[in-house]
Amino acid sequence: MPALPAALLALLLHAHLCRPAPLNGSKWSYIGPDGEKVWPKKYPFCGGVFQSPIDFHNDILHYDSTLLPVELEGYNVSSDVKFLLTNNGHSVKMNLSSAMRIRNFSFQYSAAQLHLHWGNRNKQEGSEHTISGRHFAAELHIVHYNSDRYLDLKSAVDKPSGLAVLAILVEEGDFNPSFEKIFSHFQHVKYKDQEAIVPGFNVRDLLPERLDDYYRYEGSLTTPPCYPSVLWTVFRKPVEVSVEQLLALETTLYCTESNDPAPLEMVDNFRRVQEFDERMVSVSFRQGRLFLGRFKGSDEALQEVEFDT
C-alpha cells in the first residue's frame, strides 16, 4: 500500500446501543431517534466515503509485499505509570502514554487511548469489523495520532493521515490475564463519567502474538463525527478471553449516570458494516486463507476453522 493516508477513529470512544437517557443522555446512539440511520443528518461525514468498519472478504483483498510487521515501542509500561480508565457513556476507554509508539508506518504514531466494542450476553457478536460476514465477540481499538505532524489526538483527529488504529478481534477462549488488568476495574466505572486508575502493564500482551499478519485500509472513525482520517490495521487472528471475562464486559457497564432513574446497559456498542465499493484492502499475509476463529466440534474439542479463498 502506498502512502498510508487517513487515520482516525477510536478517540471518539466507539459507541453502543444506548438511547438518550433522561439524565445526561448521548447526542447519538445506535438505535432510536438518534441511531445510526440519522447520523448523517447531524454528522455529514457519516454518510460520506471511506467509512468504517467493513467486512473483509476475498473480492477486496490484495496481497502487498511492502507491508512490514508492526513494531511497537514503549508498550511495556511500568506500574509506576497510571492509566485513567473512564466510562464515557459509549464505551470504556483507557488513556495511554504518548511514549507508546508504533513504527513501520509512513509516519510515527503515538498512542492516545484504547477502548472496546462488544455485543450482549445473549448474542456475543460485538466486533465492528467482520471476516467473510462473521462477527467476533468483541473488538479492541488502540488509537494513535500522527506525532510527526500533530501535537495530540485532538489536533489530528480530522486530518489526513491523522490517526492510526490497531484493531484486535476478541473471541471466547482461555482466561486472559492481560485483559483482566483492565476488566478487573469495571466495577469502579459502572456508570457514565466514573473513572478508575489502572497501574501500567505490558500493553503488548493485549495484542496477538503475530504482528506481521493483518489487514490494512484507509477508513474512518466508527462513531460520529465519522471523520475519514483513520489508517486501520486489523490483526487477522483474534485473541482470547474467557467466557467469564466476556460476561463481565457485557453486563457490568451502563451508559447512564448512577443517579439516572432509567439506567441503560452498555451493550451492542458497535457500528454496522459499511459499503466498501471500488476499494481494496491490503493484506500482509501470502496464505490464501481467511481465519474464521475456533469452534466446538462434535467431539467438543476446540478446532481452528479456515477456508480457502
Salt bridges, closest charged atoms under 4 A:
ASP34 OD1 - LYS42 NZ 2.73
GLU36 OE1 - ARG272 NE 3.90
ASP55 OD2 - HIS57 ND1 3.17
GLU73 OE2 - ARG101 NH1 2.81
GLU73 OE1 - ARG103 NH2 2.50
GLU125 OE1 - LYS123 NZ 3.92
GLU128 OE1 - HIS14 NE2 3.53
GLU128 OE1 - HIS117 NE2 3.45
GLU139 OE2 - HIS129 ND1 2.85
GLU139 OE2 - HIS141 NE2 2.62
ASP158 OD1 - LYS159 NZ 2.99
GLU171 OE1 - ARG134 NH2 3.88
ASP193 OD2 - LYS192 NZ 3.52
ASP212 OD1 - ARG210 NE 3.03
ASP213 OD1 - ARG236 NE 3.02
GLU240 OE2 - ARG294 NH2 2.56
GLU265 OE2 - ARG121 NH2 2.78
GLU304 OE2 - LYS237 NZ 2.98
GLU306 OE1 - ARG289 NE 2.76
ASP308 OD1 - ARG289 NH1 2.57
